[in-house]
Amino acid sequence: VTGGYDGQIIFWSLSSGAITRRYASAGAAGITASVFVCRLSLLMVCRADGTGIVLDSKHPKEAPLEPISRFCGDDAVVVMKVDRSEDLLATGTETGFVHIWDLVHPDAFQDVLA
């Protein structure tokens, strides 16, 4: 998976090197960070405007899951990482803030340190 300044997310085949799918939103901000949560089969992507989206890798042809309105205010998330148990997601912004998110309770997706 790659993402760029044009806001597109591109899925590639590791065996052939061919593009298998493109996901693009009209007028979307550029991609700044992404992380795959294996246990949940989810690809989490952040954009330069601070918004995030979640794509279900089990159903890649479907629309993304409900957009996460803001990971960290208006700051671009530049790094995303999950812990070993994949229960927590850490995001770091371009202004130096780090947030920890609870992935176990996605219905209440929130910053656990808020």
Secondary structure, 3 states (H helix, E strand, C coil): CEECCCCCEEEECCCCCCEEEEECCCCCCCEEEEEEEHHHCEEEEEECCCCEEEEECCCCCCCCCCCECCCCCCCCEEEEEECCCCCEEEEEECCCCEEEEECCCHHHCCECCC
